[in-house]
């Protein structure tokens, strides 16, 4: 399990703001307000909150898609800057799986072209041998038949597209996956399949995962620890069993109640 003394990912006092023009002057909207978080080696941390709570902004700061106003993001003690300025090894080390698998893939490109484009961008991650064999192995790794390689992304189901997105991320052999609402656009039965896949990939590839969701009912299925975010700050954080079994903050309890109401009477196992 993870070693909290030497985390893989460390977010230190991160603050992210965006300019917003008011009636008289430009104001700043603070989306992430001085939060700190760690993700250990081979650990899954769930980040939960309603829409607008700041969790996606935090995720995008981790992968380098937004620039923090202050604070730091570190991977194994190395500071992570904007995505385009990161050394190649750090670019590969942190990969993101987005919410809508259909919009994150070019619908006119074949699955083979999508993965090969990643290998062209990161040649040091490209397989040394036959790429077709490597591609088929990668697709099998995410539960897809090798025949999918010849299909265009626009021909695939939502669940298949998300598996291709995960395969694209795995193609560069990352150490951390940042999953931003990665199952929210999928049917419930497909959600469960993708969650099991992520848990299995974590074990087999020794990955760490930062899993973002608005739904505690989803997060409880995959997370070792949970951080609850509201209005740019964390209101509660701890082992998943504690947060789900004995939530301390009223906001966490409201999220848990909402998850229980959506559940089909079976409840959430703490």
N, C-alpha and C positions, 0 to 999 in steps of 0.2 A: 504494500500500500504506500501511500504518499508519505513523505517526510516533510513535516511543516517547517523544519529548520532550514531546509534547502529546497524551496519550491522551484518548480520549473518556471512558472509565470508569477511575476510579482507586480502588482499595480500599487503605486505609492502616491497617496494624497492627490489623486487625479482630479483635475477640474477642466471642464469643457464648456465653453460658452459660444453663443451665436449672436450676431448682431440682429437687432430687430428695431425697425423704425417706428417710432410712436408719432403722435400728433405734432409734437414740438421738437423732439430730438431723438437721436438714435439711442436705443437702449440695448442692453445685453440680456439675452435669455440664457440662464445657466442650466444646462441639461444634466451635467454631472458635477456635483459640488463637493469635491475633496474626499473621494472614496478611496479605500485601500482594500486590496483583495489578493489572495494567493491561490494558485492551483498547483497542487503537488504533482510529482511524477506518477503517471498512470492513475491519476485521480480525475473524477468527473465532478465538477462544481456546477450546480444549477443556479442560474440567476433569474429571479422571478419578479414580475411586477406588471402593472397594468400598462396599456398603451400610453406613451408619454412619460413614463417613469424615469427614462434615461438609460435603460438597459441596452438598447440597440446602439446608442451613441457610445456607451462604454465598449461594446463589442467592436465597433468600428475604430475606436481609438487603439484597441489592442492590435488589430490587424494593420493599422497605419493609414486608414482611409479618412480619418479626421485628425486634426492637429490639436492636442491639448493646450489649454492656456497655461497650465502649470502642472507640476507633478511629473511622474515618470512611469514608463512601462518597461519591465526588464524580463528577459528570457535567460535563465541560467546566469543571472547577474549582468548580462550585457544589455545596455540600454537600447530600446527599439525606437527608431525615429519613424518618419513617414515611410509608407510602403515603398515608394520609388527610390528612396535613398538608403534603404537597408542593404547590407551586403547580401549577396545571392543566397548564402547559407541560411541567413535569418529570414529572408523572403520565403524560402521553401519551408522553413521550420514551423511557420504559423500560417495555417490555411483556414479559409472560411467556407461554410456551407450556408447558403442563403435561404430565405423564407420561401420564395416562389421558385420552384425548380424550373418551371417553364420559361420564366423571364430571365433566368440566370444562364440559360443555354441558348445558343443560336439555333432556332428551329430548322434552319436550312442546312446546317452542318450535320454530317454523319457522326455517330458516336466515336468512330475511329479517328476522324478528323479533329474532334474536340480534344481527345486525349493526346494525339500526336502534336497538336498545337502547344500543349503544355510542355511536352518533351522538347520541342524546338525552342521554347522560351527558356527552359531550364535544362540545357544539354547535359549537365553533370548528373541529372537525375534520370536521363534516358537509359533504357536497358542496353547492355553491351551486346546482347545477342539479337535474335530475331524479334522485331518489334510486334509482329502479329501475334506470336506466341505469348509475349509479355502482356499484350493488350487483352488477350483471351483470359489469361491468368488473373489479371486485374478485375475484369468483369465477373469472373467466377467468384472472386473474393468478396464482391458486394452482392452476390446472389443473382447475377444476370447471366443468361445463356450467351455464349460467344457469338451467336448469330445476330445479336443486337448490335454488334459493331458496325454492320452495314446499314443500319436504319438511321434515318434522320431523327433529330431530337423531337421535331414536331409530330412525329408519328407515334411517339411513346406515351404511355400513361403518366400521370403525375408521380406515382410511386417509382416507376422506372426512371423517370427524369431525375428524381432525387437521388436514386442509387448511382446514376451516371455522374451527378454532381459530387457525390462522395468519392467515386472512383477517380474523378479528375483531381480532387484534393489529395487523395492517396498516391497519385502518380508521382509526386515529388518527394515522397517519403517524409511527411511532416512529423513533428513531435507534438504539436498542439492543434486540435481542431476547435474552431469557434463556430458553433452551430446557432444561428440566429433564427429562432422560430422555425426550425428545420422541418417540423412535422405538422405545423398548424394548418397548412394548405391541403393536407391529405385526409382521406377518410379515416375513421377511427381504427378500422381493422388494419389499414396500411400503416398508420401511425405506429401501432404496436410492432409491426414487422420491422420498420426502420429503427425503432428504439432498440429492439433486440439485436439488429445488425450493428448498430453503433457500440453497444455493450460488448459484442463479440469482437469487433475490430479493435476496440481498446485493449482487450486482453491479448489478442494475437499479435498486434503491432506495437504494443506497449505505448499506447497513446495517452495523452492527457486531453480532456475535453472541457471546454467552457460552454455550457448548454443554456441558451437563453429561451425563456418561454413566459407567456402570461398565465400559464395554467399549472398550478401546483399538482394537479392530478396527473399531468404528463411528466413533470420533473421528478416526482417521487419514484418513477419507474427506472430512473437511470442515475440519479445523482447520489454521490457520497456525502456531499455537503451542500447546503442551500444558503444563498444570500438573497434576502428580500429587499427590493428597491422601491422607493417611493419618492417622487419629486426630487430626484437627483442624488439621494443619499440612501444608505443602507439602514433599515429600521430593525433588522434582525439577521443574524447569521449563526450557523452552527451545523452540527451533524444532521443529516436528513431525518433520522429517527427522532431527534429532539425537536426540530422545527415543526415536523408534522404531528408528532405525538403530544407535545406540550408547547404550542406557540405562545410566545410572551407578548407580542405586540398585537393590538387590536386589528391593524391592517392585515397582518398575516392570518389572523383568525377569519377575517372576511374573505380572503382569497381561498382559504381552506374550505369555508362554508360553500363558496361558489363552486369549487371543484366537486364537493360532495353532492350538491344539487344536480350537477350535470352527470354524475355517475349513475349507473342503472341500478341503484339500490345495493350495490356490493360494498360501497365504501372504499376508503383508501387504507391500505395496510401501512401502518407506521413502521 
